[in-house]
Amino acid sequence: MSAGVFRGIGPVALFLLAFAPGGGARQAAPGNTQARLRAPVQSYSISRESFVVALAGIGGKFHLPMGIVWVDTPSARRPLTLSWRRTTVGKIVDAIAGSQPGYAVRTDGNVVRVFPAASVPQRENFLALRIPAYNAHNEFVDAASRQLWVMANRLVAPPAPPRHAGLPSGVAGSGASTIEDPQVTIALRNARIADILDALVVSSPKKIWIVTFEGRRALTPTGFRRTRTLWTRQPVPDGQQPTWNLLHWGDPVPRALLTSR
């Protein structure tokens, strides 16, 4: 995956993030993520956790908004056991990412992104696609995520499936929004899909987005690498590509796809 996917939105994007009145979710203030990455940690350990579970776990514990992009390989599913003493949050993230060959860590804005630097070419990576105009006004995050999926699906698997066909499992995350959840307003122009996912986790109670690419180089008819959901081992049909998962800090990561096999 080209690191170019993870450059900032750029001057052509207009970016508005706001909560509806009365919203109570924690929003990452400018600089907070960098400060948290520098925070000292006396001791930390993981025991027999997969790569993705370990990353999501440190994101939840230290309140890091995260975007995790991984390729479903036996190595990435293999349990990790690691421990640290007298280190920093950022060094732990780097070490977990470094447990897999070819992965990189990058912090754009307030989101820590972990991604395979070269294994998914940019031309095959739906996250690099730009959306001309994305607008979510006072929406729950699951509805805003579905809106993004419809736009992404039209680019990756045109024509869009009939409305009655439903949406792929995992697009909206680990659970439905409730009336207590704050609503979000996001306006972006000519932004990459990765940037819009960042906006969703910065502005909503769901703070981690995860994209899972198939381990084999399996492409859709339009030439994009197929994605999977963490909720099942069943492949996602081409007509329902792409897919992603959104999680709150502290949510258990669905393990259907993560166990070694």
C-alpha positions in Angstrom: 0.0 0.0 0.0 1.5 3.3 -1.0 2.2 5.7 1.8 0.6 8.3 -0.5 -2.8 7.1 0.6 -2.1 8.4 4.0 -1.0 11.9 3.2 -3.2 14.8 4.6 -6.4 15.9 3.0 -4.8 18.8 1.4 -5.9 22.4 0.5 -8.7 21.3 -1.8 -10.6 19.7 1.1 -13.0 21.6 3.3 -13.2 19.9 6.6 -15.9 20.5 9.3 -16.3 18.3 12.3 -18.9 19.2 14.9 -21.2 17.6 17.5 -24.9 18.2 17.5 -25.9 20.3 20.6 -25.7 18.3 23.7 -23.3 15.7 22.3 -21.1 14.1 24.9 -18.4 12.1 23.1 -14.8 12.8 23.7 -13.3 14.5 20.6 -9.5 14.5 20.2 -8.3 18.0 20.7 -5.5 19.2 18.4 -2.2 17.8 19.7 -3.7 15.4 22.1 -2.8 12.3 20.1 0.8 13.3 19.8 1.0 14.0 23.5 -0.5 10.6 24.2 2.0 8.9 22.0 4.8 10.5 24.0 3.3 9.6 27.3 5.5 7.3 29.5 4.4 3.8 30.3 6.0 1.9 33.2 4.9 -1.5 32.0 2.6 -3.0 29.4 2.2 -6.5 28.0 0.1 -8.5 25.6 -0.4 -12.2 25.8 -1.4 -14.3 22.8 -3.2 -11.5 21.0 -3.3 -11.1 17.3 -1.8 -8.1 15.6 -5.2 -6.3 15.1 -6.4 -7.1 18.6 -3.1 -5.8 20.1 -3.4 -2.6 18.1 -7.0 -2.0 19.0 -6.2 -2.8 22.6 -3.5 -0.1 23.0 -5.8 2.3 21.1 -8.5 1.8 23.6 -6.3 1.8 26.7 -4.5 5.0 25.9 -7.4 6.7 24.0 -5.8 6.9 20.6 -8.0 7.4 17.6 -6.8 4.8 15.1 -7.0 3.6 11.5 -5.8 0.0 11.2 -5.3 -1.4 7.7 -4.0 -5.0 7.5 -3.7 -7.9 5.1 -5.3 -11.1 6.3 -2.3 -13.4 6.4 -1.3 -16.3 8.7 1.5 -14.2 10.1 -0.9 -11.3 11.0 -3.3 -13.8 12.7 -0.6 -15.5 14.7 -0.8 -14.7 18.5 1.7 -12.2 19.8 3.2 -12.2 23.3 5.2 -9.1 24.1 6.1 -7.0 27.1 7.6 -3.5 27.7 9.1 -1.6 30.7 9.8 2.1 30.9 8.8 3.0 27.4 6.2 5.2 25.7 2.8 4.6 24.1 4.2 5.4 20.7 7.1 2.9 21.0 4.6 0.2 21.9 2.5 1.0 18.8 5.7 1.0 16.7 6.8 -2.4 18.1 3.4 -4.0 17.5 3.4 -2.7 13.9 7.0 -3.8 13.5 6.0 -7.4 14.5 4.7 -7.7 10.9 7.0 -7.2 7.9 6.3 -4.1 5.8 4.0 -2.3 8.2 4.3 1.4 8.9 2.9 3.9 11.5 1.9 7.3 10.5 0.0 10.0 12.5 -2.0 12.4 10.3 -3.9 15.0 12.3 -5.1 13.2 15.4 -5.4 9.7 14.0 -2.7 7.0 14.3 -2.7 4.9 11.2 -1.0 1.5 10.9 -0.8 0.1 7.4 1.1 -2.2 5.1 3.4 0.1 3.2 3.8 -1.7 -0.1 1.7 -4.9 -0.2 -1.5 -3.3 -1.6 -0.7 -1.0 -4.6 -2.4 2.3 -4.6 -4.3 1.5 -7.8 -5.9 -1.5 -6.0 -6.6 0.3 -2.8 -10.1 1.8 -2.4 -8.9 3.9 0.5 -7.0 6.1 -2.0 -10.2 6.9 -3.9 -11.5 10.5 -3.6 -15.0 11.4 -2.9 -16.0 14.7 -4.6 -18.3 15.8 -1.8 -19.1 14.0 1.4 -21.7 15.6 3.8 -23.2 14.2 6.9 -25.4 16.6 8.9 -26.5 15.7 12.4 -26.1 12.0 11.7 -25.4 9.1 14.0 -22.0 7.6 13.1 -23.5 4.4 11.7 -25.7 6.3 9.3 -22.7 8.5 8.3 -20.6 5.3 7.7 -23.4 3.8 5.6 -23.5 7.0 3.5 -19.8 6.7 2.9 -20.2 3.0 2.0 -22.8 3.8 -0.7 -20.4 6.3 -2.3 -17.4 3.9 -2.1 -19.5 1.1 -3.4 -20.5 3.1 -6.5 -16.8 3.5 -7.3 -15.6 0.0 -6.4 -18.5 -2.1 -7.6 -20.7 -0.1 -10.0 -23.7 -0.1 -10.3 -24.7 0.0 -6.7 -26.8 -2.9 -5.5 -30.5 -2.5 -5.1 -31.5 -0.7 -1.9 -33.4 -3.8 -0.6 -30.2 -5.9 -0.8 -29.0 -4.4 2.4 -25.4 -3.5 3.5 -22.5 -5.8 4.2 -22.0 -7.0 7.7 -19.4 -4.9 9.5 -19.7 -1.6 7.5 -21.2 0.3 10.4 -19.1 -1.3 13.2 -19.7 -3.4 16.2 -23.2 -2.1 17.2 -25.9 0.3 16.2 -25.9 3.9 17.4 -28.3 4.7 20.2 -30.4 7.8 21.0 -27.8 8.7 23.6 -25.0 8.9 21.1 -24.0 12.3 19.8 -24.6 13.1 16.2 -21.9 14.3 13.9 -21.6 16.8 11.1 -18.9 16.4 8.6 -18.3 18.2 5.3 -15.4 17.2 3.1 -14.5 18.0 -0.5 -12.3 15.9 -2.7 -11.1 13.8 0.2 -9.8 10.3 0.2 -11.9 7.6 1.7 -9.2 7.1 4.3 -9.5 10.8 5.3 -13.3 10.5 5.7 -12.9 7.4 7.9 -10.5 9.5 10.0 -13.1 12.2 10.3 -15.7 9.7 11.5 -13.5 8.4 14.3 -12.4 11.9 15.3 -15.9 13.2 15.6 -17.9 10.3 16.9 -17.9 7.8 19.8 -16.4 5.1 17.6 -12.7 5.8 17.7 -11.1 3.0 15.6 -11.6 2.0 12.0 -10.3 -1.2 10.6 -10.0 -2.3 7.0 -9.1 -5.9 6.2 -7.7 -6.8 2.8 -7.8 -10.4 1.6 -4.4 -12.1 1.9 -4.3 -13.4 -1.6 -4.2 -10.9 -4.4 -7.9 -11.2 -5.2 -9.3 -8.3 -7.2 -12.8 -7.2 -7.9 -13.9 -6.9 -11.6 -13.0 -3.2 -11.4 -9.5 -4.0 -10.2 -9.6 -3.3 -6.5 -8.3 -5.6 -3.8 -11.2 -7.3 -2.0 -11.9 -6.6 1.6 -13.3 -8.7 4.4 -15.2 -8.0 7.6 -14.0 -9.1 11.0 -17.5 -10.6 11.8 -17.3 -13.7 9.6 -14.9 -15.8 7.7 -17.3 -15.7 4.7 -16.1 -13.5 1.9 -17.8 -10.3 1.1 -19.5 -10.5 -2.4 -18.1 -8.1 -5.1 -21.3 -6.3 -5.2 -21.0 -5.3 -1.5 -17.4 -4.2 -1.6 -15.6 -2.5 0.1 -16.2 -3.0 3.8 -14.7 -1.8 7.1 -15.3 -2.1 10.8 -15.8 0.8 13.3 -15.2 0.2 17.0 -15.5 2.2 20.2 -12.5 2.3 22.5 -12.6 -0.8 24.6 -15.0 -2.8 22.3 -14.0 -6.4 21.9 -12.6 -7.0 18.5 -14.7 -9.6 16.5 -12.5 -12.7 16.3 -14.2 -14.8 13.7 -11.5 -13.8 11.1 -8.6 -13.4 13.5 -8.0 -16.9 14.8 -5.2 -18.9 13.2 -6.3 -21.5 10.8 
